[in-house]
Amino acid sequence: MKDVRLDFPLLRTHQDLIYLDSAATSLKPQIVLDAMNRYYTDYGANIHRGLYAISEEASSEYEETRQVVADFINAPSSQEIIFTRNATESVNLITYALGREMVDPGDQIVTTVIEHHANFVPWQQLAFQHDAEFKVIDCLENGDLDIYDETGRIDLSGIITTKTRFCALTLVSNVLGTVQPVKEIIKAIRAINPKTLILVDAAQAVPHMPVDVQDLDCDFLALSSHKMCGPTGVGVLWGRNEILAHMPPFLFGGAMIREVRIEETTYDESPHRFEAGTPDIAGVIGLKAAVRYLQGVGMQTLYKHEQELGATLLKQLQEAFGTKIRILGADSRLPRIGLAAFELEGCHPHDVAALLDEENIAVRAGNHCAMPLHARLKANATTRASLYLYTTHDDITKLVTALHKVHTRLCPSIKK
Ligand code: ALA
């Protein structure tokens, strides 16, 4: 994994930077930048419109990304891949297009307290607007979902009912770093209510581990290009064809219609029905390069690397600070990606992040768009270090050394 650092130009232009904020956005390899640049310099026409060579080339490069993404998440068909602006928009597409049609007063929408706001607020608002019940699965002190019976089996009786229209789940929490047993949860949901539609937020999962929508058996999956070596401005919604085929549009305009008359408009098939207007063509082409790059590294290899590094991160932080550090989710026995959100005794996370910046270390501080989870775990805010394929053991050692300095500066009176 060491050689991959050479692929990331930002690591060359900032040789001293220790970038530990990949959960916010990953760095981009040169081949992604080249692919986007090639579009703008060599064939930068609009897609699906021009009957001339460079427009056809742009259309074909754009459409090819659907197949590449479909293969990456093992979707049965490239027609099930919808390009959006980001994972947030992917979730909103479902809550607007399908949610408004399907949710009646008295119905129920289920999500969890560990969600990112992107997979929480759209469902909350949908429930509120339709007088539906908004049920939030709680978590335990270690961040694991409170869904297990005394034998450790997943038991969703009392949570999922015949009224549950939607259930929204994250595969990997952007604060806990834990990989949730989503496949098993989905099995348990289906056993109670096979009609519940299930959306998986995989924004923090797809960049770090192999994800297979058929194996998960979900109905929808949202992901984000910029967290997986791709450009910002592009997200993906995967959905089962049989649902998308009947789903009404969300945004109206050009490129999503079949026929427009003054009296009536008819719409194109999915996925084009859900891609109104000129999309981020360069971004989608960049995403294709990013997926191919990750496939070249190998998702199993990447996941193993992150699990090792993530375990090192936790161990070094715990050894260095003992009871003075609280790492959210560290006591969970679930598998993890390389991420640790922590409170350091006596130090405000914003001060920690600002002082780490003086040491050329980039981390994120705050609630990481997961206020319900922070409130549940009684943490006002945390400092988060998040790793990726270009992170090294040396980066972690430097973080821990710098944190010592920060702690001494901010809390001179606390005995180390
Ligand atoms: N969702 C991104 C994060 O967790 C921005 O940092």
Residues whose N, C-alpha, C, O or C-beta is under 5 A from the ligand:
A	BS01	LIG	A23 A24 N174 H368
